[in-house]
Structures are given as structure tokens and as C-alpha cells.
């Protein structure tokens, strides 16, 4: 047996997964409260104790970890035009596994600087201008960022004509600066991978230590990446496979959490119709979005606000007044697990609506336009209508007895033809909560991780 321990230091729970790479099986999983306030090892040791109660003692050959503890990887992005370089920098940050706490376009103001300081970012991504284009905005923003009280690294990934000068301005007070390729070297052309790689490197070298996670360094072989990045890596592997093992093809994945709902897609998303033209910024094939206002506990009011309490009431088969009472209760008792049918019905309704809204925001839209040549269609965002795989994870889904029915709300509806969500996707449920663990495992054992996912996703 070659046993590997995979650890996810979450903001609330530390989750452990034991895998035997020889038999390609999951030996067991367990979780315990994350103890970042005291010693991160306490929560890990508690989780290991619970794991060993199920599996017996295990001698691990290797231990790897990812983390979203202590607020995760908090980032602020700054670009020039809101729907162009500012959006490109946001996509780059999300794809690197970050929690984006601020997106700014055009020139930063003194009020913006106060706001950024208050948001306590771990990293700032400074972009703006295509190569050879506008330099005034990014240079002005570099000067403004240099006045921040927050001592955090800055990744400069904007107009290459101004990049070195920006770095010089920012590093005058000893601030750590990384210069990478422009996230948008030419109009409507994305180049986000270099910036993402820099963000991940900073996470490894600096952020892990700052979050206190280095306290666990003696117990693990390495903290490799932020948890969302691990999940995304697992989804890319599951979709694309390896040279020797075929993947399942294009997919959409939904991670329904207590505070946010993350959506991933691994799909080209090009128009399915020859009479449809693309509009706006091109989308990356591997895309992650985070709905910070939609979550099953900490952001429970956000679901009701976005979907309307009427929709929640109808789906939960309960009066609006009672729904409001229960939602208020759950927002104050975030660790509550529904036990009565009334609360279970409410949770099912909230989860269904959260998934529907999150995937709708992630997917593209299409609209009719009239041209001199007649009727045509304009697509903005990714067309996911032909995607045939829908992966569902998150506590509210995993612990539900109707996870597939809830996840099905991610699919397109006849009364909403403008939304380009999947039309007929097969639902795969991550019942053992292993996606982040498989992303970690894929760093060293990609084919084992792939085969385990293909076997375990129900």
C-alpha cells in the first residue's frame, strides 16, 4: 500500500482524505473544525483522529494540503476599462483560486485607497491598457497603490510599455512586486496564465506563512495551492484526461458552500449556431466564477433577495412569513443541520435556487439582433448549452437525499431561452467531498486521481 494524505484547510472545517495509490481507492475521509485562531495542527489532528477511527492506523508516505482558511487568498484587481482589462484581471484572479474582494476600473481615487486598505488584500493585481496603448491610467494607479498602508505584494500585468516604470514606483518603499505579461496584450485577447502562475507562487511563498499555515509544515509535504485552485485542477483533469486515460469531456461544476457558490466550466463555449456572433470579451476555456452573495448559511439572505422570497416559498411549499423566520434563524445558526421536514424543504428550495442563479450568472446569454442581412443572434459569454456533464459538490448537496434533483436546477429552462446553460447534462455528485483532494493528488498522481473521480462521482 502507498497511502497518501490529502488535507483541505477550510475556513470552517479541515477535511482529510486518505488514498491508496496502488489500489486506486479512497481509504477514508473525515473532517473537524479548523483551528486557525490557535494552532492549525489541532484541527488537523482532530480530523486525523476521526479518520483513524474509521480506517485504523495508517502510515502515510506523503501528505499534501490546500487551503482556504483565514479568509482564503484575498485579492484586489485594478484595470483600465471595466469590461476589458478590469474584467480580464478579475478572471485571472478567480482562475488562480482567489477570493476577489475588490475590482476597480479607470483611475483609483483616494476613497478607493481607503477602501482597499480596509479590505486587507493578500495580493493586488494591477493591469490596464493593451501593449502600446494607454499608459497614463496604470501609472497613476501604481502611484496610488504605493500609498497603501497595507503591505501586500503587487503583480503588474498591464501595458508592457509602462510595466517597468510601475514596478519602480511600487518598489520604492520596499513593496514586493512581480511583473508578468499583459493580461490583455491586444484588444479582446486574453493572456491570463502568467499572472495566475505568479499569484500561485506568491500564495505558496508568502501567503501560507502569513495565514499561520506554516505551523503545519512538519506534518505535510507541502501546501500546494488555494482550495478553489485544487478543485479547478481536478475539473480540468476530469474533463480532459491524460495522455493514457480519457476524460469525460466538457463539463460544468457547482460548489455550493455556506458563504459562496463557486461555478467552474471547462468548455470552449463557442456559438452553436452559425448565425450567432460573439460580443464582448472572449471567455477562457477554463473559467471560475464566485457568487459571494449566494450561500447556504452566511449568505442565506442573498439567495432569498436574488430569487425573491416568493420563489423560495413556492418551492419550499411554505408561507412567505414562515420562510423568512426560518431563514433568519439559519443565518444566526450557521452550523444548523436541518432535521425537520419543514427545514429540509427550505434547504432544498434554497439550494436549488442558489444553483440556478449561480450557473445562470456563469453561463453566457444570447439575444436577437436585426442586421441589414436579416435576423441574427449576439452571444455574450460562454455557450454551455451542449455541455453534457454537470458535477455537483458542497455540503448542502452531499448531505441531501435529492442531490441530483437539486443540481438539475443548473440546467436550461424553456421559459428562459436567453440563458446558455446546459440543456441535457448528466449529473455527477461528489458524495465523498473529494474534488479538492483529487486536485492535490493530480499534482503527483494524475491518472490515479482521474480514475478515482470517474469511479467515485455518482
BELRACOR-V871719 format. One record per residue. RES is the residue in one small letter. PSI is psi in whole degrees, -180 to 180 (999 if undefined). D_CENTER is the distance of its C-alpha to the mean C-alpha in whole Angstrom. Layout:
BEGIN
RES & PSI & D_CENTER
RES & PSI & D_CENTER
END
This chain:
BEGIN
x & 137 & 33
x & 92 & 30
x & 133 & 28
x & 134 & 25
x & 128 & 23
x & 124 & 19
x & 136 & 18
x & 104 & 14
x & 94 & 15
x & 169 & 13
x & -29 & 14
x & -46 & 16
x & 145 & 17
x & 119 & 18
x & 136 & 17
x & 141 & 20
x & 126 & 20
x & 130 & 24
x & 139 & 24
x & 111 & 27
x & -18 & 27
x & -47 & 31
x & -9 & 31
x & 50 & 27
x & 153 & 26
x & 121 & 24
x & -31 & 27
x & 163 & 25
x & 155 & 22
x & 165 & 22
x & 155 & 21
x & 162 & 22
x & 137 & 21
x & 134 & 20
x & 55 & 23
x & -27 & 21
x & -28 & 24
x & -85 & 27
x & 121 & 26
x & -26 & 23
x & -28 & 25
x & -49 & 27
x & -39 & 23
x & -45 & 23
x & -36 & 27
x & -41 & 27
x & -40 & 24
x & -37 & 26
x & -44 & 29
x & -37 & 28
x & -46 & 27
x & -24 & 30
x & -28 & 32
x & -38 & 31
x & -16 & 31
x & 173 & 34
x & 137 & 34
x & 135 & 32
x & 113 & 32
x & 134 & 29
x & -35 & 29
x & 153 & 26
x & 127 & 23
x & 152 & 20
x & 153 & 17
x & 168 & 13
x & 141 & 12
x & 19 & 11
x & 163 & 14
x & 42 & 16
x & -1 & 13
x & -160 & 11
x & 100 & 11
x & 127 & 12
x & 149 & 13
x & 137 & 15
x & 147 & 16
x & 129 & 19
x & -172 & 21
x & -82 & 24
x & 134 & 24
x & -47 & 21
x & 5 & 20
x & -97 & 21
x & -34 & 20
x & -39 & 18
x & -38 & 16
x & -41 & 16
x & -34 & 15
x & -45 & 12
x & -39 & 10
x & -42 & 11
x & -45 & 10
x & -40 & 6
x & -20 & 7
x & 1 & 8
x & 18 & 6
x & 160 & 7
x & 108 & 8
x & 114 & 10
x & 0 & 13
x & 133 & 15
x & 123 & 16
x & 141 & 20
x & 160 & 22
x & -156 & 26
x & 134 & 28
x & 144 & 26
x & 171 & 29
x & -36 & 30
x & -38 & 28
x & -42 & 25
x & -42 & 26
x & -42 & 27
x & -41 & 23
x & -44 & 21
x & -41 & 23
x & -26 & 23
x & -10 & 19
x & 60 & 19
x & 152 & 17
x & -33 & 17
x & 147 & 16
x & 133 & 18
x & 114 & 17
x & 118 & 20
x & 179 & 21
x & 130 & 24
x & 139 & 26
x & 164 & 27
x & 122 & 29
x & 0 & 32
x & -144 & 31
x & 131 & 31
x & -20 & 31
x & -42 & 32
x & -49 & 29
x & -34 & 27
x & -42 & 30
x & -41 & 30
x & -33 & 27
x & -42 & 27
x & -40 & 30
x & -44 & 29
x & -32 & 26
x & -16 & 29
x & -2 & 30
x & 143 & 27
x & -30 & 28
x & 125 & 25
x & 90 & 25
x & 153 & 22
x & 153 & 21
x & 129 & 21
x & 119 & 20
x & 118 & 22
x & 58 & 21
x & -156 & 23
x & 119 & 27
x & -21 & 29
x & -20 & 32
x & -4 & 31
x & -47 & 28
x & -38 & 31
x & -38 & 32
x & -45 & 29
x & -40 & 29
x & -43 & 32
x & -45 & 32
x & -30 & 29
x & -1 & 30
x & -33 & 34
x & 21 & 33
x & 10 & 31
x & 141 & 28
x & 128 & 25
x & 137 & 25
x & 126 & 23
x & 125 & 24
x & 173 & 22
x & 151 & 23
x & 132 & 22
x & -20 & 19
x & 80 & 22
x & -33 & 25
x & 158 & 26
x & 125 & 26
x & 28 & 23
x & 120 & 22
x & 141 & 19
x & 75 & 19
x & -12 & 16
x & -44 & 16
x & -42 & 18
x & -40 & 17
x & -42 & 13
x & -40 & 16
x & -41 & 17
x & -44 & 14
x & -38 & 14
x & -42 & 18
x & -40 & 18
x & -46 & 15
x & -48 & 18
x & -32 & 21
x & -49 & 21
x & -40 & 18
x & -45 & 18
x & -42 & 22
x & -31 & 21
x & -2 & 19
x & 6 & 22
x & -16 & 20
x & -14 & 23
x & -23 & 25
x & 6 & 24
x & -29 & 25
x & -19 & 28
x & -13 & 26
x & 160 & 24
x & -25 & 24
x & 144 & 21
x & 113 & 18
x & -38 & 16
x & 164 & 12
x & 150 & 10
x & -47 & 8
x & -32 & 5
x & -36 & 7
x & -43 & 9
x & -44 & 8
x & -41 & 7
x & -39 & 11
x & -40 & 12
x & -38 & 11
x & -43 & 13
x & -45 & 16
x & -39 & 16
x & -48 & 17
x & -24 & 19
x & -162 & 21
x & -177 & 23
x & -32 & 26
x & -8 & 28
x & 123 & 26
x & 140 & 25
x & -176 & 21
x & -5 & 21
x & -177 & 20
x & 145 & 17
x & 162 & 15
x & 137 & 12
x & 141 & 10
x & 127 & 9
x & 102 & 8
x & 107 & 11
x & -178 & 11
x & -30 & 13
x & -34 & 12
x & 166 & 9
x & 116 & 8
x & 139 & 5
x & 134 & 6
x & 146 & 7
x & 137 & 10
x & 91 & 13
x & 147 & 16
x & -45 & 18
x & 19 & 18
x & 159 & 22
x & 140 & 25
x & -16 & 26
x & 134 & 29
x & -19 & 32
x & 10 & 33
x & 133 & 29
x & 149 & 28
x & 142 & 25
x & 138 & 24
x & -166 & 22
x & 134 & 20
x & 147 & 19
x & 144 & 16
x & 148 & 14
x & -40 & 15
x & 112 & 11
x & 140 & 9
x & 136 & 5
x & 153 & 6
x & 123 & 6
x & 96 & 9
x & -13 & 10
x & 2 & 14
x & 111 & 13
x & 158 & 13
x & -14 & 16
x & -68 & 18
x & -30 & 17
x & 32 & 16
x & -35 & 18
x & -28 & 21
x & -35 & 18
x & -48 & 18
x & -39 & 22
x & -42 & 22
x & -39 & 20
x & -18 & 22
x & 142 & 25
x & -24 & 27
x & -45 & 29
x & -40 & 26
x & -46 & 25
x & -46 & 29
x & -41 & 30
x & -34 & 27
x & -8 & 28
x & 54 & 32
x & 155 & 32
x & 153 & 34
x & -39 & 32
x & -43 & 33
x & -37 & 33
x & -43 & 29
x & -42 & 29
x & -46 & 30
x & -38 & 28
x & -43 & 25
x & -41 & 27
x & -47 & 27
x & -30 & 24
x & -25 & 22
x & -19 & 25
x & 74 & 25
x & -16 & 21
x & 9 & 22
x & 129 & 24
x & 120 & 24
x & 134 & 26
x & -27 & 29
x & 157 & 31
x & -35 & 31
x & -48 & 31
x & -35 & 28
x & -42 & 26
x & -40 & 27
x & -45 & 25
x & -41 & 22
x & -43 & 22
x & -45 & 23
x & -43 & 20
x & -43 & 17
x & -45 & 19
x & -36 & 19
x & -45 & 15
x & -43 & 14
x & -47 & 17
x & -40 & 16
x & -44 & 12
x & -34 & 13
x & -41 & 15
x & -33 & 14
x & -41 & 11
x & 163 & 15
x & -180 & 18
x & 159 & 21
x & 143 & 24
x & 153 & 28
x & 138 & 31
x & 147 & 33
x & 127 & 37
x & 169 & 38
x & -22 & 42
x & 0 & 41
x & -162 & 40
x & 133 & 37
x & -179 & 34
x & 144 & 30
x & 124 & 27
x & 132 & 24
x & 125 & 21
x & -166 & 17
x & 137 & 17
x & 107 & 19
x & 12 & 18
x & -28 & 21
x & 4 & 22
x & 131 & 19
x & 5 & 21
x & 128 & 18
x & 113 & 16
x & 132 & 14
x & 131 & 13
x & 173 & 12
x & 147 & 12
x & -44 & 15
x & -29 & 17
x & -46 & 17
x & -36 & 18
x & 7 & 21
x & 149 & 22
x & 5 & 25
x & 47 & 24
x & -42 & 20
x & -37 & 21
x & -39 & 23
x & -47 & 20
x & -28 & 17
x & -18 & 20
x & -11 & 19
x & -16 & 17
x & 161 & 19
x & 152 & 22
x & 147 & 25
x & -30 & 28
x & 7 & 28
x & 66 & 25
x & -16 & 26
x & -24 & 25
x & 133 & 21
x & 47 & 20
x & 164 & 18
x & 140 & 19
x & -47 & 23
x & 81 & 24
x & 143 & 21
x & 128 & 22
x & 126 & 19
x & 121 & 18
x & 131 & 18
x & 75 & 16
x & -30 & 19
x & 6 & 19
x & 53 & 15
x & 0 & 15
x & -47 & 12
x & -41 & 11
x & -40 & 15
x & -31 & 16
x & -41 & 13
x & -47 & 15
x & -33 & 18
x & -18 & 18
x & -32 & 18
x & -27 & 22
x & 67 & 23
x & -42 & 21
x & -34 & 23
x & -46 & 24
x & -42 & 20
x & -46 & 20
x & -35 & 23
x & -44 & 22
x & -43 & 19
x & -27 & 21
x & -38 & 24
x & -29 & 22
x & 117 & 19
x & 999 & 22
END
